[in-house]
Amino acid sequence: MDWKLEVVVVPVTDVDRAKDFYVGKLGFHLDADTQPTPAMRVVHMTPPGSACSVVIGPVLVTPGADLGSGASLQLVVADIDAARAQLAGRGVEVSEVQTLDPRDGGKFVFFSDPDGNNWAVQEVREHVGAPLD
């Protein structure tokens, strides 16, 4: 049996602001923006090339809430310098490239969304070890 992570729900305080960040600044594809009930809005977005999507709306938190235990997510790219340049060019406050390990998979940049959810971007040029079937 395959177990595939396809959706991650990210807590936010303002759905429109978060949607603008993920679609407008990060370049995620907008898959759906629906309101299944009068009290709930669901915005479904997918990073370019990803099989896993991000959903905002079902989990709303009050402004100023401590999201220290909120989402911590990671994207993987083949070229960290190009990814960082793209994020910075879109106005995302992104860290400098950090090399945590000189081997493949050891370079990262970091940023947060407007609600403080933490994101890492990791450069992986060649998957080694266990097959990714």
N, C-alpha and C positions, 0 to 999 in steps of 0.2 A: 504494500500500500504506500502511495506517495503522500507526503504531508507537505503541502506548499503554503508558505506564508504569502498571502495575496493582498491583505488589507491591514493597515495599521491605523488605529484611531488615535488622533493627536488632540489633547485638550487645548482649547483656546478660550479667550474671553470675548472676542469679537470675530464673528464668522466672516464678515465682509473684509475686514482688515487682513485676516489670515489668508483668505482666498486671494486677495490682491498680492500678498507676499509670495505665496506658493506658485500662483499662475504668472503673475506679472514680473516678479523678480527672479524666481528660481526657474521659470520656464516649464513648470509641470503642465501636462495636458489636462484640461478640464473635461472629465468624463461625465459628470452629472452634477446638477445643483437642484435639489428637490426639497419639498416640504411635505413629508408624509403625514404629519399631523400639524395642527395649528401651533403647537408648542415646540416642534422639532424641525430643524433644517439639516439636511445632509449634503455636504459638498464632497465629491469624490474626485481625486486628482491623481495622475500617474506621472512619475519622473520619466523623461525620455529614455526609452530602451529598457525600462524596468518591468518586471512581472508583478511587482508589489506596488500597491497604490496606497495613498494617504487619504483618510477621511477626516473631515472636521465637521463640527456641528452637534453630533449626538452627545459629546461630553463638553459642556460649557462650564467654565469656572468663573468665579467673580473676579473682577479686576483687583490686582494687588495680592491675589492668592499666591501662596508659596508653591511654585511648580518644581521645587527641588526634586520631587519624586515624579515629575512629569516625564514626558517622552525623551528618550535619548536614542537617536536614530543614526544610521550610517549608510552613505551611498558609496559605491565603488566605481571608479573611472580608470581609464587606461593612461591618462595624461593629467597629472595633478596640476601642473603649471597652467595648462590650457583651461582646466576647470576653475582654478582660482581666478584667472583673468576674466573668465566669463561671469563668474559671480560678482567680482568687484566691479566689472563694467556695467552690471545691472543694478548697482547700488547696494549690494549686500555687504555688510561689515564682516569680512572674512579674515581669519588669521593669516599670517605668513605661512608658507609651507614649513612643516616641522618634520624632520627625519627622526623617527623614533627607533628605527632599525635600518641599517644600510642595505639589507636584503629587500627583494621585491615584497611589496605589501607594507613597507615601513614608513611611507610618506603620507602625511595627513594635512588637511586644513580643517578649521572648525568655525562654525557660526551658530547663531541662535535665531529662532523666529521671533516675531514681535512679542510673543507671550513667554519667551524664555525657554522654549523647548530646544534642547541641544542637538546639533547635527555635526557629524564628522564626515569628511570625504576622504576616502582612502584610495591611493593609487595601487592597483594590482595589474601588472602587465601580463603575467603568465600564472595561471592557477597551477600550483604544484601540490603534491600530496594526494589525498583522496580524490577520486574522480567526482565530477559535479553532475553526473547523469541525472 
